[in-house]
Amino acid sequence: MASPTLALAQSPPPKSPAVSVSQRNPHCWSKLPLDLMQLVFERLAFLDFERAKSVCSSWQFGSKQSKPNNQIPWMILFPTDKNYCLLFNPEDKEKLYKTQHLGDDFAKSIVLATYRSWLLMQPRYEELEDQTLDQEFHLYIKDLLTCERINLPAFESDIFGLSHPILWIDDKTKDYLVIGTINRETMVSFKNGDNSWKKFPELPKSSCTDMCLNMIYKDHKLHYLDYSNLYIYDFFGEFPREAFRISVREFVGYATNPYGYDEFPEVPLKLKLNRYIYNMIVTVRGDVLIVASLHFSMAETWEFIICKMDSSKVNKWEEIVSCQLSNGIND
C-alpha cells in the first residue's frame, strides 16, 4: 500500500538491508498477533496511525480494527483555485500538511459535507454548462488521504444542487450514505448498492424542506427537525421509513417570533424576537436535545435554552438549561 498522501508525513525510502529482516529479527513485525497490533494502534496519534497503516498489508488490515488515540479534529484549508488541500494539526502548531493532487475538477467544486477524511463535493454553480432551473448535478465523494473517489449518479434540482446535505461512511466496510433535499418538497438519499437516488416516501406535506432547521444521522437513523415536529427515519430497510414523530411546537413554536413586527402592534418592541437559531444534538445515549439561541429586540443579551424530550410524557419537552450571555456573541 502506498504511503499516506500527506507531504510532510512521507519518509525517505529505506536502504536495502544487508541481511533479510527475518534473519536480523526472528520476531517479524508483520506477524504480530492482531490483539497486540491493536494495542499499538490505539496508542498512536492520527498522523502516526496513518503512517503505520503503510508498513505492510497485515498492519493495514489491523488498522481497520482500531482507531487513532488522538481525536482532535484537523482543520482543512482550501487554497483558491488549487487542486489540493492543506491540513492543519493543532498538535503540530507550525506545520501544514499538503495533500496530493485531488483531481482536475476539485478546484471547480465546493464542499457540501464532511465525514472524517471524506468530502462530499458538488460543482460550483458558475462551472455548470447550463445555468438554469432543473439543472443536472453530478456529485462525488473524495478521501483526502487516499485520493479514493466515489462518483454518485446525477440528479435534477431547482435549488442549485443538494441542500441540507449529510454524509456518512463506515471506515471498515466503506458503506456510505448521502442524504439531502433537491427541491422544497423532496428529500432524497443514496447509499452504496443503489442505482439511483431514492425519495423519502413519507416526507410530511406540511413540512417543506426549506423549513428544515437541522438534520442529524446517527446509528442508522435520521433525525429531522422543522418548525412543527421532530421526525426520526430509520434506514434499516431498502427505503427510509418514518419510525417516530413528536411535536416541537411547545418549545420551537413559541419561540419562532412569537410577537412579529407586523403582528401584535400593541406588544412593546423589546419583547419582539428578531433573531433565533436552532440546533439539535443527539447524545451518545441517543437522547435528543434542542438548543435555542434567542435574541429579542433592544435586549443586551442572548438567551439560550436547552430542552430534552420528557421521558415520562410522550409528547412533552422539558427545559433542562436556560441562561443568558451579554451581546458580543452574534451567531
C-alpha positions as YAML, in Angstrom:
chain: A
units: angstrom
residues:
- id: 1
  name: MET
  ca: [0.00, 0.00, 0.00]
- id: 2
  name: ALA
  ca: [1.30, 3.47, -0.89]
- id: 3
  name: SER
  ca: [2.36, 5.76, 1.90]
- id: 4
  name: PRO
  ca: [-0.12, 8.42, 3.11]
- id: 5
  name: THR
  ca: [-0.76, 11.37, 0.82]
- id: 6
  name: LEU
  ca: [0.48, 14.00, 3.28]
- id: 7
  name: ALA
  ca: [3.60, 15.71, 2.03]
- id: 8
  name: LEU
  ca: [5.33, 16.11, 5.40]
- id: 9
  name: ALA
  ca: [4.26, 12.65, 6.51]
- id: 10
  name: GLN
  ca: [6.24, 10.78, 3.87]
- id: 11
  name: SER
  ca: [9.56, 9.31, 4.86]
- id: 12
  name: PRO
  ca: [12.54, 8.65, 2.56]
- id: 13
  name: PRO
  ca: [12.67, 5.11, 1.20]
- id: 14
  name: PRO
  ca: [14.67, 2.79, 3.46]
- id: 15
  name: LYS
  ca: [18.00, 1.47, 2.29]
- id: 16
  name: SER
  ca: [18.17, -2.18, 1.36]
- id: 17
  name: PRO
  ca: [19.45, -4.15, 4.38]
- id: 18
  name: ALA
  ca: [22.47, -6.36, 4.02]
- id: 19
  name: VAL
  ca: [20.54, -9.22, 5.60]
- id: 20
  name: SER
  ca: [16.87, -10.05, 5.44]
- id: 21
  name: VAL
  ca: [14.52, -8.84, 8.15]
- id: 22
  name: SER
  ca: [13.76, -12.40, 9.18]
- id: 23
  name: GLN
  ca: [17.48, -13.13, 9.69]
- id: 24
  name: ARG
  ca: [18.11, -9.92, 11.59]
- id: 25
  name: ASN
  ca: [14.98, -10.18, 13.76]
- id: 26
  name: PRO
  ca: [13.24, -13.51, 14.13]
- id: 27
  name: HIS
  ca: [10.15, -11.73, 15.53]
- id: 28
  name: CYS
  ca: [8.86, -10.13, 12.32]
- id: 29
  name: TRP
  ca: [6.70, -7.04, 12.88]
- id: 30
  name: SER
  ca: [4.34, -8.09, 10.12]
- id: 31
  name: LYS
  ca: [3.46, -11.25, 12.04]
- id: 32
  name: LEU
  ca: [2.35, -9.62, 15.28]
- id: 33
  name: PRO
  ca: [-0.86, -11.08, 16.73]
- id: 34
  name: LEU
  ca: [-3.89, -8.95, 15.92]
- id: 35
  name: ASP
  ca: [-4.70, -8.18, 19.57]
- id: 36
  name: LEU
  ca: [-1.14, -6.97, 20.17]
- id: 37
  name: MET
  ca: [-1.22, -4.93, 16.97]
- id: 38
  name: GLN
  ca: [-4.43, -3.25, 18.13]
- id: 39
  name: LEU
  ca: [-2.74, -2.21, 21.38]
- id: 40
  name: VAL
  ca: [-0.06, -0.50, 19.29]
- id: 41
  name: PHE
  ca: [-2.56, 1.30, 17.05]
- id: 42
  name: GLU
  ca: [-4.67, 2.50, 19.97]
- id: 43
  name: ARG
  ca: [-1.67, 4.38, 21.36]
- id: 44
  name: LEU
  ca: [-0.84, 6.23, 18.15]
- id: 45
  name: ALA
  ca: [-1.83, 9.78, 17.29]
- id: 46
  name: PHE
  ca: [-3.58, 10.36, 13.99]
- id: 47
  name: LEU
  ca: [-0.52, 11.04, 11.83]
- id: 48
  name: ASP
  ca: [1.47, 8.11, 13.21]
- id: 49
  name: PHE
  ca: [-1.64, 5.98, 12.79]
- id: 50
  name: GLU
  ca: [-1.76, 6.84, 9.08]
- id: 51
  name: ARG
  ca: [1.96, 6.11, 8.70]
- id: 52
  name: ALA
  ca: [1.67, 2.76, 10.47]
- id: 53
  name: LYS
  ca: [-1.04, 1.65, 8.04]
- id: 54
  name: SER
  ca: [1.55, 1.64, 5.24]
- id: 55
  name: VAL
  ca: [4.04, -0.69, 6.98]
- id: 56
  name: CYS
  ca: [2.62, -3.84, 5.39]
- id: 57
  name: SER
  ca: [-0.65, -5.50, 4.44]
- id: 58
  name: SER
  ca: [-1.16, -7.05, 7.88]
- id: 59
  name: TRP
  ca: [-0.76, -3.66, 9.58]
- id: 60
  name: GLN
  ca: [-3.14, -2.14, 7.07]
- id: 61
  name: PHE
  ca: [-5.68, -4.83, 7.98]
- id: 62
  name: GLY
  ca: [-5.08, -4.34, 11.70]
- id: 63
  name: SER
  ca: [-5.69, -0.60, 11.40]
- id: 64
  name: LYS
  ca: [-9.25, -1.27, 10.26]
- id: 65
  name: GLN
  ca: [-9.97, -2.84, 13.65]
- id: 66
  name: SER
  ca: [-8.67, 0.20, 15.59]
- id: 67
  name: LYS
  ca: [-8.96, 3.95, 15.83]
- id: 68
  name: PRO
  ca: [-6.25, 6.58, 16.42]
- id: 69
  name: ASN
  ca: [-5.86, 7.74, 20.00]
- id: 70
  name: ASN
  ca: [-5.94, 11.41, 19.07]
- id: 71
  name: GLN
  ca: [-9.49, 12.56, 18.39]
- id: 72
  name: ILE
  ca: [-8.62, 16.25, 17.96]
- id: 73
  name: PRO
  ca: [-10.12, 17.36, 14.61]
- id: 74
  name: TRP
  ca: [-7.84, 18.78, 11.95]
- id: 75
  name: MET
  ca: [-8.54, 21.98, 10.08]
- id: 76
  name: ILE
  ca: [-8.86, 21.69, 6.29]
- id: 77
  name: LEU
  ca: [-7.72, 24.72, 4.27]
- id: 78
  name: PHE
  ca: [-8.73, 25.17, 0.63]
- id: 79
  name: PRO
  ca: [-6.31, 27.39, -1.33]
- id: 80
  name: THR
  ca: [-8.09, 29.36, -4.06]
- id: 81
  name: ASP
  ca: [-8.24, 27.58, -7.43]
- id: 82
  name: LYS
  ca: [-5.92, 24.79, -6.27]
- id: 83
  name: ASN
  ca: [-6.43, 21.04, -6.71]
- id: 84
  name: TYR
  ca: [-5.09, 20.16, -3.28]
- id: 85
  name: CYS
  ca: [-5.82, 20.90, 0.37]
- id: 86
  name: LEU
  ca: [-3.72, 21.96, 3.34]
- id: 87
  name: LEU
  ca: [-4.27, 20.17, 6.65]
- id: 88
  name: PHE
  ca: [-3.51, 21.78, 9.99]
- id: 89
  name: ASN
  ca: [-2.95, 19.59, 13.05]
- id: 90
  name: PRO
  ca: [-3.41, 21.52, 16.32]
- id: 91
  name: GLU
  ca: [-0.68, 19.36, 17.90]
- id: 92
  name: ASP
  ca: [1.82, 20.47, 15.23]
- id: 93
  name: LYS
  ca: [1.25, 24.19, 15.57]
- id: 94
  name: GLU
  ca: [3.81, 25.26, 12.98]
- id: 95
  name: LYS
  ca: [3.19, 22.59, 10.32]
- id: 96
  name: LEU
  ca: [0.83, 22.39, 7.38]
- id: 97
  name: TYR
  ca: [0.41, 19.10, 5.54]
- id: 98
  name: LYS
  ca: [-0.27, 19.22, 1.81]
- id: 99
  name: THR
  ca: [-2.37, 16.53, 0.18]
- id: 100
  name: GLN
  ca: [-1.65, 15.08, -3.23]
- id: 101
  name: HIS
  ca: [-3.42, 16.26, -6.38]
- id: 102
  name: LEU
  ca: [-7.14, 15.66, -5.78]
- id: 103
  name: GLY
  ca: [-8.34, 15.81, -9.39]
- id: 104
  name: ASP
  ca: [-8.69, 18.41, -12.11]
- id: 105
  name: ASP
  ca: [-12.27, 19.23, -11.09]
- id: 106
  name: PHE
  ca: [-11.52, 19.65, -7.38]
- id: 107
  name: ALA
  ca: [-10.84, 23.39, -7.64]
- id: 108
  name: LYS
  ca: [-14.10, 23.79, -9.56]
- id: 109
  name: SER
  ca: [-16.16, 22.16, -6.81]
- id: 110
  name: ILE
  ca: [-17.50, 23.11, -3.40]
- id: 111
  name: VAL
  ca: [-17.62, 21.03, -0.23]
- id: 112
  name: LEU
  ca: [-21.16, 20.21, 0.88]
- id: 113
  name: ALA
  ca: [-20.39, 17.95, 3.85]
- id: 114
  name: THR
  ca: [-17.51, 16.13, 5.53]
- id: 115
  name: TYR
  ca: [-17.12, 12.87, 7.42]
- id: 116
  name: ARG
  ca: [-13.68, 12.12, 8.86]
- id: 117
  name: SER
  ca: [-11.30, 12.43, 5.88]
- id: 118
  name: TRP
  ca: [-14.11, 12.19, 3.29]
- id: 119
  name: LEU
  ca: [-15.60, 15.17, 1.45]
- id: 120
  name: LEU
  ca: [-18.92, 15.39, -0.39]
- id: 121
  name: MET
  ca: [-18.24, 17.55, -3.46]
- id: 122
  name: GLN
  ca: [-20.55, 19.41, -5.85]
- id: 123
  name: PRO
  ca: [-19.61, 21.51, -8.94]
- id: 124
  name: ARG
  ca: [-19.66, 25.25, -8.45]
- id: 125
  name: TYR
  ca: [-22.71, 26.87, -9.99]
- id: 126
  name: GLU
  ca: [-20.61, 29.04, -12.29]
- id: 127
  name: GLU
  ca: [-18.92, 25.91, -13.66]
- id: 128
  name: LEU
  ca: [-22.19, 24.38, -14.86]
- id: 129
  name: GLU
  ca: [-22.77, 24.39, -18.60]
- id: 130
  name: ASP
  ca: [-26.48, 25.14, -18.32]
- id: 131
  name: GLN
  ca: [-27.19, 27.61, -15.53]
- id: 132
  name: THR
  ca: [-30.97, 27.13, -15.43]
- id: 133
  name: LEU
  ca: [-33.52, 25.61, -13.08]
- id: 134
  name: ASP
  ca: [-33.85, 21.83, -13.08]
- id: 135
  name: GLN
  ca: [-30.12, 21.62, -13.68]
- id: 136
  name: GLU
  ca: [-28.46, 18.21, -13.56]
- id: 137
  name: PHE
  ca: [-25.85, 17.86, -10.81]
- id: 138
  name: HIS
  ca: [-23.04, 15.31, -10.60]
- id: 139
  name: LEU
  ca: [-21.72, 14.84, -7.05]
- id: 140
  name: TYR
  ca: [-18.82, 12.74, -5.84]
- id: 141
  name: ILE
  ca: [-17.16, 11.70, -2.57]
- id: 142
  name: LYS
  ca: [-13.40, 12.14, -2.11]
- id: 143
  name: ASP
  ca: [-10.99, 10.83, 0.53]
- id: 144
  name: LEU
  ca: [-8.29, 13.43, 1.23]
- id: 145
  name: LEU
  ca: [-5.78, 10.87, 2.50]
- id: 146
  name: THR
  ca: [-6.08, 8.06, -0.05]
- id: 147
  name: CYS
  ca: [-7.48, 10.09, -3.00]
- id: 148
  name: GLU
  ca: [-10.18, 7.43, -3.36]
- id: 149
  name: ARG
  ca: [-13.17, 8.75, -5.27]
- id: 150
  name: ILE
  ca: [-16.81, 7.61, -5.40]
- id: 151
  name: ASN
  ca: [-18.97, 9.06, -8.17]
- id: 152
  name: LEU
  ca: [-22.68, 9.48, -7.44]
- id: 153
  name: PRO
  ca: [-25.46, 9.35, -10.06]
- id: 154
  name: ALA
  ca: [-26.78, 12.62, -11.43]
- id: 155
  name: PHE
  ca: [-29.99, 14.25, -10.20]
- id: 156
  name: GLU
  ca: [-32.03, 17.29, -11.17]
- id: 157
  name: SER
  ca: [-32.56, 20.12, -8.72]
- id: 158
  name: ASP
  ca: [-34.23, 23.51, -8.80]
- id: 159
  name: ILE
  ca: [-32.47, 24.75, -5.65]
- id: 160
  name: PHE
  ca: [-28.92, 24.75, -7.03]
- id: 161
  name: GLY
  ca: [-27.95, 21.24, -6.02]
- id: 162
  name: LEU
  ca: [-28.20, 19.29, -2.79]
- id: 163
  name: SER
  ca: [-29.41, 21.24, 0.23]
- id: 164
  name: HIS
  ca: [-29.17, 20.22, 3.92]
- id: 165
  name: PRO
  ca: [-26.54, 17.59, 2.96]
- id: 166
  name: ILE
  ca: [-25.46, 14.71, 5.20]
- id: 167
  name: LEU
  ca: [-22.54, 12.34, 4.54]
- id: 168
  name: TRP
  ca: [-21.81, 9.13, 6.46]
- id: 169
  name: ILE
  ca: [-19.19, 6.46, 5.73]
- id: 170
  name: ASP
  ca: [-18.19, 3.29, 7.59]
- id: 171
  name: ASP
  ca: [-14.39, 3.26, 7.67]
- id: 172
  name: LYS
  ca: [-14.23, -0.53, 7.90]
- id: 173
  name: THR
  ca: [-16.80, -1.65, 5.32]
- id: 174
  name: LYS
  ca: [-16.78, 1.50, 3.15]
- id: 175
  name: ASP
  ca: [-20.58, 1.55, 3.30]
- id: 176
  name: TYR
  ca: [-21.74, 5.12, 2.67]
- id: 177
  name: LEU
  ca: [-24.91, 7.18, 2.74]
- id: 178
  name: VAL
  ca: [-25.72, 10.63, 1.33]
- id: 179
  name: ILE
  ca: [-28.90, 12.49, 2.29]
- id: 180
  name: GLY
  ca: [-30.22, 15.88, 1.22]
- id: 181
  name: THR
  ca: [-33.02, 17.85, -0.40]
- id: 182
  name: ILE
  ca: [-33.29, 18.57, -4.14]
- id: 183
  name: ASN
  ca: [-36.28, 20.92, -4.01]
- id: 184
  name: ARG
  ca: [-38.64, 22.39, -1.44]
- id: 185
  name: GLU
  ca: [-40.74, 19.26, -1.14]
- id: 186
  name: THR
  ca: [-38.38, 16.37, -1.88]
- id: 187
  name: MET
  ca: [-35.73, 14.76, 0.30]
- id: 188
  name: VAL
  ca: [-33.56, 12.01, -1.20]
- id: 189
  name: SER
  ca: [-30.91, 9.50, -0.16]
- id: 190
  name: PHE
  ca: [-28.29, 7.37, -1.89]
- id: 191
  name: LYS
  ca: [-26.21, 4.54, -0.46]
- id: 192
  name: ASN
  ca: [-23.74, 2.07, -1.91]
- id: 193
  name: GLY
  ca: [-25.57, -0.58, -3.86]
- id: 194
  name: ASP
  ca: [-28.32, 1.78, -5.04]
- id: 195
  name: ASN
  ca: [-28.75, 2.51, -8.74]
- id: 196
  name: SER
  ca: [-30.45, 5.87, -8.30]
- id: 197
  name: TRP
  ca: [-31.43, 8.43, -5.68]
- id: 198
  name: LYS
  ca: [-34.38, 7.34, -3.53]
- id: 199
  name: LYS
  ca: [-37.08, 9.75, -2.43]
- id: 200
  name: PHE
  ca: [-38.37, 9.79, 1.11]
- id: 201
  name: PRO
  ca: [-41.83, 8.27, 0.65]
- id: 202
  name: GLU
  ca: [-43.28, 9.70, 3.85]
- id: 203
  name: LEU
  ca: [-41.92, 13.25, 3.93]
- id: 204
  name: PRO
  ca: [-44.73, 15.29, 5.54]
- id: 205
  name: LYS
  ca: [-46.50, 17.55, 3.07]
- id: 206
  name: SER
  ca: [-46.78, 20.19, 5.76]
- id: 207
  name: SER
  ca: [-43.01, 20.21, 6.28]
- id: 208
  name: CYS
  ca: [-41.43, 21.85, 3.26]
- id: 209
  name: THR
  ca: [-37.71, 21.21, 3.24]
- id: 210
  name: ASP
  ca: [-36.91, 24.92, 3.15]
- id: 211
  name: MET
  ca: [-38.33, 24.98, 6.68]
- id: 212
  name: CYS
  ca: [-35.82, 22.38, 7.85]
- id: 213
  name: LEU
  ca: [-33.93, 23.57, 10.90]
- id: 214
  name: ASN
  ca: [-31.49, 20.72, 11.41]
- id: 215
  name: MET
  ca: [-30.76, 17.12, 10.38]
- id: 216
  name: ILE
  ca: [-28.52, 14.55, 12.11]
- id: 217
  name: TYR
  ca: [-27.72, 10.97, 11.07]
- id: 218
  name: LYS
  ca: [-26.71, 8.57, 13.84]
- id: 219
  name: ASP
  ca: [-26.96, 4.80, 14.31]
- id: 220
  name: HIS
  ca: [-28.80, 4.27, 11.01]
- id: 221
  name: LYS
  ca: [-31.43, 6.85, 11.95]
- id: 222
  name: LEU
  ca: [-32.07, 10.31, 10.54]
- id: 223
  name: HIS
  ca: [-33.31, 12.98, 12.94]
- id: 224
  name: TYR
  ca: [-35.17, 15.72, 11.04]
- id: 225
  name: LEU
  ca: [-36.25, 18.91, 12.83]
- id: 226
  name: ASP
  ca: [-38.59, 21.55, 11.41]
- id: 227
  name: TYR
  ca: [-40.77, 24.24, 12.98]
- id: 228
  name: SER
  ca: [-43.56, 21.78, 13.75]
- id: 229
  name: ASN
  ca: [-42.13, 18.35, 14.52]
- id: 230
  name: LEU
  ca: [-39.12, 16.17, 15.13]
- id: 231
  name: TYR
  ca: [-39.12, 13.16, 12.79]
- id: 232
  name: ILE
  ca: [-36.94, 10.06, 13.07]
- id: 233
  name: TYR
  ca: [-36.45, 7.90, 9.98]
- id: 234
  name: ASP
  ca: [-34.71, 4.54, 10.07]
- id: 235
  name: PHE
  ca: [-32.53, 3.19, 7.27]
- id: 236
  name: PHE
  ca: [-32.57, -0.49, 8.16]
- id: 237
  name: GLY
  ca: [-34.65, -1.42, 5.09]
- id: 238
  name: GLU
  ca: [-34.42, -0.70, 1.39]
- id: 239
  name: PHE
  ca: [-36.21, 2.63, 1.76]
- id: 240
  name: PRO
  ca: [-36.13, 5.15, 4.63]
- id: 241
  name: ARG
  ca: [-39.15, 4.76, 6.92]
- id: 242
  name: GLU
  ca: [-40.67, 7.17, 9.42]
- id: 243
  name: ALA
  ca: [-40.25, 5.48, 12.80]
- id: 244
  name: PHE
  ca: [-41.19, 8.28, 15.19]
- id: 245
  name: ARG
  ca: [-42.70, 11.76, 15.28]
- id: 246
  name: ILE
  ca: [-43.11, 14.25, 18.11]
- id: 247
  name: SER
  ca: [-44.40, 17.82, 18.12]
- id: 248
  name: VAL
  ca: [-41.94, 20.59, 18.97]
- id: 249
  name: ARG
  ca: [-44.42, 23.46, 18.86]
- id: 250
  name: GLU
  ca: [-44.45, 23.69, 22.64]
- id: 251
  name: PHE
  ca: [-40.76, 24.53, 22.52]
- id: 252
  name: VAL
  ca: [-39.83, 25.63, 19.00]
- id: 253
  name: GLY
  ca: [-43.21, 27.03, 18.02]
- id: 254
  name: TYR
  ca: [-43.49, 29.54, 20.85]
- id: 255
  name: ALA
  ca: [-40.01, 30.87, 20.23]
- id: 256
  name: THR
  ca: [-40.36, 31.32, 16.48]
- id: 257
  name: ASN
  ca: [-41.05, 35.03, 16.50]
- id: 258
  name: PRO
  ca: [-43.99, 34.91, 18.93]
- id: 259
  name: TYR
  ca: [-44.51, 38.63, 18.51]
- id: 260
  name: GLY
  ca: [-43.72, 39.61, 14.92]
- id: 261
  name: TYR
  ca: [-43.05, 43.15, 13.80]
- id: 262
  name: ASP
  ca: [-46.24, 43.37, 11.75]
- id: 263
  name: GLU
  ca: [-48.40, 41.37, 14.14]
- id: 264
  name: PHE
  ca: [-49.47, 42.45, 17.61]
- id: 265
  name: PRO
  ca: [-48.53, 46.14, 17.30]
- id: 266
  name: GLU
  ca: [-49.57, 46.63, 20.94]
- id: 267
  name: VAL
  ca: [-46.66, 44.44, 22.11]
- id: 268
  name: PRO
  ca: [-43.62, 46.50, 23.18]
- id: 269
  name: LEU
  ca: [-40.71, 46.38, 20.75]
- id: 270
  name: LYS
  ca: [-38.37, 45.00, 23.41]
- id: 271
  name: LEU
  ca: [-40.46, 41.81, 23.63]
- id: 272
  name: LYS
  ca: [-40.29, 41.06, 19.91]
- id: 273
  name: LEU
  ca: [-37.93, 38.33, 18.78]
- id: 274
  name: ASN
  ca: [-35.68, 39.47, 15.95]
- id: 275
  name: ARG
  ca: [-33.13, 36.63, 15.73]
- id: 276
  name: TYR
  ca: [-33.30, 32.92, 16.53]
- id: 277
  name: ILE
  ca: [-31.09, 29.91, 15.84]
- id: 278
  name: TYR
  ca: [-32.00, 26.29, 16.50]
- id: 279
  name: ASN
  ca: [-29.61, 23.37, 16.77]
- id: 280
  name: MET
  ca: [-30.22, 19.71, 17.52]
- id: 281
  name: ILE
  ca: [-27.91, 17.32, 19.38]
- id: 282
  name: VAL
  ca: [-28.12, 13.53, 19.65]
- id: 283
  name: THR
  ca: [-26.15, 12.28, 22.66]
- id: 284
  name: VAL
  ca: [-24.17, 9.07, 22.91]
- id: 285
  name: ARG
  ca: [-27.12, 7.53, 24.77]
- id: 286
  name: GLY
  ca: [-29.47, 8.55, 21.97]
- id: 287
  name: ASP
  ca: [-31.20, 11.41, 23.81]
- id: 288
  name: VAL
  ca: [-32.33, 14.27, 21.58]
- id: 289
  name: LEU
  ca: [-31.68, 17.83, 22.74]
- id: 290
  name: ILE
  ca: [-32.81, 21.03, 21.05]
- id: 291
  name: VAL
  ca: [-30.78, 24.19, 21.67]
- id: 292
  name: ALA
  ca: [-32.46, 27.54, 21.02]
- id: 293
  name: SER
  ca: [-30.46, 30.76, 20.74]
- id: 294
  name: LEU
  ca: [-32.85, 33.72, 21.02]
- id: 295
  name: HIS
  ca: [-32.35, 37.47, 20.77]
- id: 296
  name: PHE
  ca: [-35.13, 39.94, 21.46]
- id: 297
  name: SER
  ca: [-35.20, 43.48, 20.12]
- id: 298
  name: MET
  ca: [-33.43, 46.06, 22.28]
- id: 299
  name: ALA
  ca: [-32.07, 43.29, 24.51]
- id: 300
  name: GLU
  ca: [-28.42, 43.34, 25.53]
- id: 301
  name: THR
  ca: [-28.24, 39.59, 25.97]
- id: 302
  name: TRP
  ca: [-28.77, 36.37, 24.04]
- id: 303
  name: GLU
  ca: [-30.96, 33.78, 25.71]
- id: 304
  name: PHE
  ca: [-30.00, 30.10, 25.40]
- id: 305
  name: ILE
  ca: [-32.49, 27.34, 26.18]
- id: 306
  name: ILE
  ca: [-31.85, 23.59, 26.05]
- id: 307
  name: CYS
  ca: [-34.83, 21.25, 26.01]
- id: 308
  name: LYS
  ca: [-34.99, 17.47, 26.21]
- id: 309
  name: MET
  ca: [-37.82, 15.10, 25.42]
- id: 310
  name: ASP
  ca: [-39.68, 14.28, 28.65]
- id: 311
  name: SER
  ca: [-39.43, 10.50, 29.04]
- id: 312
  name: SER
  ca: [-42.49, 10.43, 31.31]
- id: 313
  name: LYS
  ca: [-44.72, 12.19, 28.77]
- id: 314
  name: VAL
  ca: [-44.77, 11.09, 25.14]
- id: 315
  name: ASN
  ca: [-45.32, 14.48, 23.50]
- id: 316
  name: LYS
  ca: [-43.74, 16.81, 26.04]
- id: 317
  name: TRP
  ca: [-40.40, 18.58, 26.25]
- id: 318
  name: GLU
  ca: [-38.70, 19.61, 29.47]
- id: 319
  name: GLU
  ca: [-36.41, 22.60, 29.82]
- id: 320
  name: ILE
  ca: [-33.14, 21.47, 31.38]
- id: 321
  name: VAL
  ca: [-30.90, 24.54, 30.95]
- id: 322
  name: SER
  ca: [-31.59, 28.24, 30.50]
- id: 323
  name: CYS
  ca: [-29.01, 31.03, 30.58]
- id: 324
  name: GLN
  ca: [-28.19, 34.45, 29.19]
- id: 325
  name: LEU
  ca: [-25.00, 35.90, 27.75]
- id: 326
  name: SER
  ca: [-24.25, 39.55, 27.04]
- id: 327
  name: ASN
  ca: [-24.05, 40.87, 23.49]
- id: 328
  name: GLY
  ca: [-20.90, 40.35, 21.52]
- id: 329
  name: ILE
  ca: [-21.94, 36.83, 20.56]
- id: 330
  name: ASN
  ca: [-23.57, 37.23, 17.16]
- id: 331
  name: ASP
  ca: [-24.03, 33.62, 15.99]
...
